[in-house]
């Protein structure tokens, strides 16, 4: 399976969803355009695993992901970074995919391919956009070792750990420590097996718990089950969401999720399952 550019119709529908005028082609590839597209995607497309929670299997085909995104939905890294990569390719950018692995000392060997990393070549520079990290960075970052890379209230660092291997150190207030990545390009199909595991295995955190995230300019917001967490210049703060009406409103108003394709009884059943799991977590001492 190879990454391919979108056809003109899907490219244009995607651009309209990101806020571009009908028929507007944003210009030749540049770092400024990459940043503009990156912001537009983060502003309009949430990170979410709702399809997994609803038991509706997806693929990592960027066309499938994009057709879902333009209806007001999102996805997780394979859907978001995959569709964004195909859009960039459609606009003339030089794009390659690479395998990432979340930093997690408890996982040995590392889960290579559990994160999809994008490498975008512009002139003599390589950039790493990432719209599929949930509470990740706001601006694309250059593939240059060092830091801190300060973006709003958050700071990041890139480290080359040897040969083609790099490490992205996330802000201390983020939901993960960061990820390792190998800059050796791989085909889209390299992520298919890990996607099947993450979206179907009972051991997968995506199967176990609903997660929705957005990264704004000055804060990041996460809804994990019934817990709403905000990270900003003041640090991290969390609270429980105990009412179904508030929970549903958050999905729509704060995270921009359109649920017109989810019947009310299905949505209420999801809320009941999420709330029941939260109460069991409470009884277990939130372990």
Sine and cosine of phi, psi and omega as CSV:
sin_phi,cos_phi,sin_psi,cos_psi,sin_omega,cos_omega
0.00,0.00,0.81,-0.59,-0.09,-1.00
-0.91,-0.42,0.60,-0.80,0.10,-0.99
-0.92,0.39,0.77,-0.64,-0.01,-1.00
-0.77,-0.64,0.46,-0.89,0.07,-1.00
-0.93,0.37,0.46,-0.89,0.10,-1.00
-0.94,0.33,0.44,-0.90,0.20,-0.98
-0.94,0.35,0.22,-0.98,-0.12,-0.99
-0.87,0.49,-0.65,0.76,-0.04,-1.00
-0.89,0.45,-0.74,0.68,-0.02,-1.00
-0.93,0.37,-0.63,0.78,0.07,-1.00
-0.83,0.55,-0.73,0.69,-0.06,-1.00
-0.94,0.34,-0.61,0.79,0.05,-1.00
-0.91,0.41,-0.63,0.78,0.03,-1.00
-0.90,0.44,-0.72,0.69,0.00,-1.00
-0.88,0.47,-0.65,0.76,0.04,-1.00
-0.89,0.46,-0.63,0.78,0.03,-1.00
-0.89,0.45,-0.53,0.85,0.02,-1.00
-0.99,0.14,0.01,1.00,0.09,-1.00
0.98,-0.21,0.09,1.00,0.04,-1.00
-0.99,0.13,0.52,-0.86,-0.01,-1.00
-0.92,0.39,0.48,-0.88,0.03,-1.00
-0.82,0.57,0.78,-0.62,0.02,-1.00
0.99,0.14,-0.06,1.00,-0.04,-1.00
-0.99,0.16,0.84,-0.54,0.18,-0.98
-0.98,-0.20,0.83,-0.56,-0.24,-0.97
-0.95,0.30,-0.08,1.00,0.05,-1.00
0.86,-0.50,0.08,-1.00,-0.02,-1.00
-0.94,0.34,0.38,-0.93,0.00,-1.00
-0.84,0.54,0.72,-0.69,0.06,-1.00
-0.34,-0.94,0.27,-0.96,0.04,-1.00
-0.92,0.40,-0.55,0.83,0.03,-1.00
-0.91,0.41,-0.67,0.74,0.04,-1.00
-0.92,0.39,-0.64,0.77,0.04,-1.00
-0.85,0.53,-0.69,0.73,0.01,-1.00
-0.90,0.43,-0.67,0.75,0.00,-1.00
-0.89,0.46,-0.71,0.70,0.02,-1.00
-0.90,0.43,-0.64,0.77,0.01,-1.00
-0.87,0.50,-0.75,0.66,0.02,-1.00
-0.88,0.47,-0.68,0.73,-0.03,-1.00
-0.89,0.46,-0.64,0.77,0.02,-1.00
-0.92,0.40,-0.73,0.69,-0.01,-1.00
-0.89,0.45,-0.56,0.83,-0.02,-1.00
-0.95,0.31,-0.40,0.92,-0.17,-0.98
-0.83,-0.55,-0.18,0.98,-0.09,-1.00
-0.81,-0.59,0.94,-0.35,-0.04,-1.00
-0.98,0.19,0.43,-0.90,0.20,-0.98
-0.99,0.11,0.80,-0.60,-0.04,-1.00
-0.29,-0.96,0.44,-0.90,0.03,-1.00
-0.87,-0.49,0.57,0.82,-0.09,-1.00
-0.88,0.47,-0.63,0.78,-0.01,-1.00
-0.87,0.49,-0.63,0.78,0.05,-1.00
-0.90,0.44,-0.71,0.70,-0.02,-1.00
-0.90,0.44,-0.49,0.87,0.00,-1.00
-1.00,0.03,-0.04,1.00,0.01,-1.00
0.94,0.33,0.51,0.86,-0.01,-1.00
-0.93,-0.38,0.98,-0.18,-0.13,-0.99
-0.90,0.44,0.59,-0.81,0.06,-1.00
-0.84,-0.55,0.19,-0.98,0.14,-0.99
-0.92,-0.40,-0.02,-1.00,0.08,-1.00
-0.98,-0.21,0.25,0.97,0.06,-1.00
-0.89,0.45,0.89,-0.46,-0.03,-1.00
-0.85,0.53,-0.50,0.87,0.03,-1.00
-0.92,0.39,-0.68,0.73,0.06,-1.00
-0.89,0.46,-0.71,0.70,-0.01,-1.00
-0.88,0.48,-0.70,0.72,-0.03,-1.00
-0.91,0.42,-0.64,0.77,0.02,-1.00
-0.91,0.43,-0.47,0.88,0.09,-1.00
-0.98,0.20,-0.65,0.76,-0.03,-1.00
-0.87,0.49,-0.67,0.75,-0.07,-1.00
-0.94,0.33,-0.14,0.99,0.11,-0.99
-1.00,-0.01,-0.01,1.00,0.01,-1.00
0.97,-0.22,0.39,0.92,0.04,-1.00
-0.92,-0.40,-0.08,-1.00,-0.01,-1.00
-0.68,-0.73,-0.83,-0.56,-0.01,-1.00
0.39,-0.92,-0.19,-0.98,0.11,-0.99
-0.92,-0.40,-0.27,-0.96,-0.34,-0.94
-0.83,0.55,-0.65,0.76,-0.04,-1.00
-0.90,0.43,-0.61,0.79,0.00,-1.00
-0.96,0.27,-0.72,0.69,-0.12,-0.99
-0.97,0.25,-0.79,0.61,0.03,-1.00
-0.94,0.35,-0.55,0.83,0.02,-1.00
-0.90,0.43,-0.74,0.68,0.00,-1.00
-0.93,0.36,-0.60,0.80,0.03,-1.00
-0.91,0.42,-0.64,0.77,0.04,-1.00
-0.88,0.47,-0.68,0.74,0.01,-1.00
-0.91,0.40,-0.61,0.80,0.07,-1.00
-0.89,0.45,-0.72,0.69,0.02,-1.00
-0.86,0.51,-0.68,0.74,0.03,-1.00
-0.87,0.49,-0.62,0.78,0.01,-1.00
-0.91,0.41,-0.39,0.92,-0.03,-1.00
-0.99,-0.16,0.14,0.99,0.09,-1.00
1.00,-0.09,0.07,1.00,0.03,-1.00
-0.96,0.28,0.46,-0.89,0.09,-1.00
-1.00,-0.03,0.96,-0.27,-0.16,-0.99
-0.84,-0.54,0.68,-0.74,0.13,-0.99
-0.73,-0.68,0.45,-0.90,0.05,-1.00
-0.98,-0.21,0.55,-0.84,0.03,-1.00
-0.63,-0.78,0.40,-0.92,-0.04,-1.00
-1.00,0.04,0.69,-0.73,0.11,-0.99
-0.86,-0.51,0.28,-0.96,0.04,-1.00
-0.62,-0.79,0.86,-0.51,0.02,-1.00
-0.84,0.54,0.63,-0.78,0.05,-1.00
-0.95,0.32,0.92,-0.38,-0.02,-1.00
-0.45,-0.89,0.99,-0.17,-0.04,-1.00
-0.86,0.52,-0.35,0.94,-0.02,-1.00
-0.98,0.19,-0.20,0.98,-0.01,-1.00
-0.97,-0.24,0.91,-0.42,-0.03,-1.00
-0.65,-0.76,0.89,-0.46,0.07,1.00
-0.97,0.24,0.24,-0.97,0.01,-1.00
-0.84,0.54,0.50,-0.87,-0.05,-1.00
-1.00,0.09,0.96,0.29,-0.02,-1.00
-0.90,0.44,0.74,-0.67,-0.05,-1.00
1.00,-0.07,-0.05,1.00,0.05,-1.00
-0.96,0.27,-0.19,0.98,0.14,-0.99
-0.71,-0.70,0.68,-0.73,0.06,-1.00
-1.00,-0.09,0.83,-0.56,-0.03,-1.00
-0.95,-0.33,0.65,-0.76,0.03,-1.00
-0.96,-0.28,0.68,-0.73,0.09,-1.00
-0.87,-0.49,0.87,-0.48,-0.05,-1.00
-0.88,-0.48,0.87,-0.49,-0.01,-1.00
-1.00,-0.06,0.84,-0.54,0.06,-1.00
-0.76,-0.65,0.95,-0.31,-0.09,-1.00
0.89,0.45,-0.80,-0.60,-0.01,-1.00
-1.00,-0.06,0.04,1.00,-0.08,-1.00
-0.96,-0.30,0.51,-0.86,0.15,-0.99
-0.91,-0.41,0.76,-0.65,-0.02,-1.00
-0.91,-0.42,0.47,-0.89,0.02,-1.00
-0.86,-0.51,1.00,0.04,0.17,-0.99
-0.96,0.28,0.44,-0.90,0.07,-1.00
-0.43,-0.90,0.98,-0.22,0.04,-1.00
-0.97,-0.24,0.18,0.98,-0.07,-1.00
-0.87,-0.49,0.43,0.90,-0.03,-1.00
-0.97,-0.25,-0.06,1.00,0.03,-1.00
0.99,0.11,-0.98,0.20,0.06,-1.00
-0.92,-0.39,0.66,0.75,-0.05,-1.00
-0.99,0.17,-0.37,-0.93,-0.10,-1.00
-0.99,0.15,0.47,-0.88,-0.06,-1.00
-0.99,0.17,-0.65,0.76,-0.01,-1.00
-0.96,-0.29,0.56,-0.83,0.15,-0.99
-0.84,0.54,0.53,-0.85,-0.02,-1.00
-0.90,-0.43,0.57,-0.82,0.02,-1.00
-0.97,0.24,0.50,-0.86,0.03,-1.00
-0.98,0.18,0.97,0.23,0.00,-1.00
-0.66,-0.75,0.79,-0.62,-0.01,-1.00
-0.92,0.40,0.63,-0.78,0.07,-1.00
0.71,-0.70,-0.13,-0.99,-0.03,-1.00
0.35,-0.94,-0.01,-1.00,0.08,1.00
-0.97,0.23,0.57,-0.82,0.16,-0.99
-1.00,-0.10,0.97,-0.24,-0.11,-0.99
-1.00,-0.05,0.82,-0.58,0.06,-1.00
-0.72,-0.69,0.96,-0.29,-0.08,-1.00
0.88,0.48,-0.74,-0.68,-0.04,-1.00
-1.00,0.08,0.07,1.00,-0.10,-0.99
-0.91,-0.42,0.43,-0.90,0.00,-1.00
-0.70,-0.71,0.63,-0.77,-0.07,-1.00
-0.77,-0.64,0.17,-0.98,0.03,-1.00
-0.51,-0.86,0.64,-0.77,0.09,-1.00
-0.94,-0.35,0.67,-0.74,-0.02,-1.00
-0.72,-0.70,0.76,-0.65,0.13,-0.99
-1.00,0.01,0.87,-0.49,-0.14,-0.99
-0.98,-0.18,-0.01,1.00,0.06,-1.00
0.64,-0.77,0.82,-0.57,0.03,-1.00
0.85,0.52,-0.77,-0.63,-0.04,-1.00
-1.00,0.09,0.09,1.00,-0.11,-0.99
-0.99,-0.12,0.74,-0.67,-0.01,-1.00
-0.78,-0.62,0.29,-0.96,0.07,-1.00
-0.73,-0.68,0.78,-0.63,0.13,-0.99
-0.99,-0.14,0.88,-0.48,0.04,-1.00
-1.00,-0.08,0.90,-0.43,-0.03,-1.00
-0.98,0.22,0.24,-0.97,0.09,-1.00
-0.89,0.46,0.59,-0.81,-0.01,-1.00
-0.85,0.53,-0.40,0.92,-0.01,-1.00
-1.00,0.00,0.07,1.00,-0.03,-1.00
-0.99,0.15,0.15,-0.99,-0.07,-1.00
-0.98,0.18,-0.32,0.95,0.08,-1.00
-0.74,-0.67,0.29,-0.96,-0.03,-1.00
-0.97,0.25,-0.40,0.92,-0.05,-1.00
0.62,-0.78,-0.32,-0.95,0.03,-1.00
-0.46,-0.89,0.49,-0.87,0.17,-0.99
-1.00,-0.03,0.46,-0.89,0.08,-1.00
-0.49,-0.87,0.46,-0.89,0.00,-1.00
-0.93,-0.37,0.87,-0.50,-0.10,-0.99
-0.98,0.21,0.09,1.00,0.09,-1.00
-0.94,0.34,0.87,-0.49,-0.04,-1.00
-0.88,0.48,0.58,-0.82,0.04,-1.00
-0.73,-0.68,0.36,-0.93,0.06,-1.00
-0.97,0.24,0.29,-0.96,0.02,-1.00
-0.83,0.55,-0.61,0.79,-0.03,-1.00
-0.89,0.46,-0.27,0.96,0.00,-1.00
-0.90,0.44,-0.28,0.96,-0.05,-1.00
-0.98,-0.20,-0.05,1.00,-0.14,-0.99
-0.91,0.42,-0.71,0.71,-0.05,-1.00
-0.91,0.42,-0.67,0.74,0.01,-1.00
-0.92,0.39,-0.60,0.80,0.06,-1.00
-0.87,0.49,-0.68,0.73,0.02,-1.00
-0.87,0.49,-0.69,0.73,0.01,-1.00
-0.90,0.44,-0.77,0.64,-0.08,-1.00
-0.90,0.43,-0.49,0.87,-0.08,-1.00
-0.99,-0.11,-0.13,0.99,-0.05,-1.00
-0.76,-0.65,-0.41,0.91,-0.09,-1.00
-0.96,0.29,0.72,-0.70,0.08,-1.00
-0.86,0.51,-0.34,0.94,0.00,-1.00
-1.00,0.10,-0.16,0.99,-0.03,-1.00
-0.97,0.23,0.70,-0.71,0.05,-1.00
-0.90,0.44,-0.46,0.89,0.02,-1.00
-0.94,0.35,-0.52,0.86,0.05,-1.00
-0.98,0.21,-0.58,0.81,-0.09,-1.00
-0.96,0.27,-0.52,0.85,-0.14,-0.99
-0.51,-0.86,0.64,-0.76,0.11,-0.99
-0.92,0.39,0.67,-0.74,0.11,-0.99
-0.62,-0.78,0.73,-0.69,0.06,-1.00
-0.71,-0.70,0.70,-0.71,-0.05,-1.00
-0.62,-0.78,0.46,-0.89,0.14,-0.99
-0.64,-0.77,0.56,-0.83,0.07,-1.00
-0.88,-0.47,0.95,-0.31,0.07,-1.00
-1.00,-0.08,0.04,-1.00,-0.06,-1.00
-0.89,0.46,-0.64,0.77,-0.12,-0.99
-0.89,-0.45,0.04,1.00,0.06,-1.00
-0.33,-0.95,0.27,-0.96,0.11,-0.99
-0.82,-0.57,0.60,-0.80,-0.07,-1.00
-0.81,-0.59,0.71,-0.71,0.00,-1.00
-0.73,-0.69,0.75,-0.66,0.18,-0.98
-0.91,-0.41,0.93,-0.36,0.00,-1.00
-0.89,-0.45,0.96,-0.27,-0.12,-0.99
0.92,0.39,-0.93,-0.36,0.04,-1.00
-0.92,-0.40,0.24,0.97,-0.05,-1.00
-0.95,-0.32,0.86,-0.51,0.02,-1.00
-0.98,-0.18,0.83,-0.56,-0.03,-1.00
-0.84,-0.54,0.73,-0.68,0.07,-1.00
-0.89,-0.46,0.75,-0.67,0.09,-1.00
-0.89,-0.46,0.79,-0.61,-0.01,-1.00
-0.44,-0.90,-0.31,-0.95,-0.05,-1.00
-0.89,0.45,-0.33,0.94,0.02,-1.00
-1.00,0.00,-0.02,1.00,-0.03,-1.00
0.95,-0.31,-0.56,-0.83,-0.01,-1.00
-0.90,-0.44,0.66,-0.76,0.09,-1.00
-0.66,-0.75,0.62,-0.78,-0.06,-1.00
-0.73,-0.68,0.45,-0.89,0.12,-0.99
-0.48,-0.88,0.42,-0.91,0.04,-1.00
-0.99,0.12,0.60,-0.80,0.11,-0.99
-0.96,-0.28,0.94,-0.34,-0.19,-0.98
-0.96,-0.29,-0.13,0.99,-0.02,-1.00
-0.93,-0.36,0.72,-0.69,-0.01,-1.00
-0.86,0.52,-0.66,0.75,-0.05,-1.00
-0.88,0.47,-0.68,0.74,0.02,-1.00
-0.92,0.40,-0.66,0.75,-0.01,-1.00
-0.87,0.50,-0.72,0.70,0.01,-1.00
-0.91,0.42,-0.65,0.76,0.02,-1.00
-0.90,0.43,-0.61,0.79,0.04,-1.00
-0.87,0.49,-0.70,0.71,0.01,-1.00
-0.83,0.55,-0.65,0.76,-0.07,-1.00
-0.99,0.12,-0.75,0.66,-0.19,-0.98
-1.00,0.07,-0.65,0.76,-0.03,-1.00
-1.00,0.04,-0.58,0.81,-0.08,-1.00
-0.97,-0.26,-0.13,0.99,0.10,-0.99
0.95,0.31,0.36,0.93,0.00,-1.00
-0.99,0.16,0.80,-0.60,0.13,-0.99
-0.99,-0.11,0.82,-0.57,-0.09,-1.00
-0.91,-0.41,0.54,0.84,-0.04,-1.00
-0.91,0.42,-0.35,0.94,0.01,-1.00
-1.00,-0.06,0.14,0.99,0.01,-1.00
-0.92,-0.40,0.92,-0.39,0.01,-1.00
-0.86,0.51,0.50,-0.87,-0.05,-1.00
-0.86,0.52,-0.66,0.75,-0.01,-1.00
-0.92,0.40,-0.54,0.84,0.05,-1.00
-0.93,0.36,-0.69,0.73,0.03,-1.00
-0.89,0.45,-0.66,0.75,0.00,-1.00
-0.93,0.38,-0.59,0.81,0.06,-1.00
-0.90,0.43,-0.62,0.79,0.05,-1.00
-0.90,0.44,-0.72,0.70,0.05,-1.00
-0.84,0.54,-0.70,0.71,-0.01,-1.00
-0.88,0.48,-0.67,0.74,0.01,-1.00
-0.92,0.40,-0.69,0.73,0.01,-1.00
-0.89,0.46,-0.71,0.71,-0.03,-1.00
-0.92,0.39,-0.64,0.77,0.03,-1.00
-0.89,0.46,-0.68,0.73,0.03,-1.00
-0.90,0.44,-0.61,0.79,0.02,-1.00
-0.90,0.43,-0.68,0.73,0.00,-1.00
-0.91,0.42,-0.62,0.79,0.06,-1.00
-0.91,0.42,-0.62,0.78,0.05,-1.00
-0.90,0.44,-0.66,0.75,0.07,-1.00
-0.86,0.51,-0.73,0.68,-0.03,-1.00
-0.89,0.45,-0.50,0.86,-0.01,-1.00
-0.99,0.10,0.10,0.99,0.02,-1.00
0.99,0.15,0.39,0.92,0.04,-1.00
0.84,0.55,0.66,0.75,0.03,-1.00
-0.99,0.11,0.00,0.00,0.00,0.00
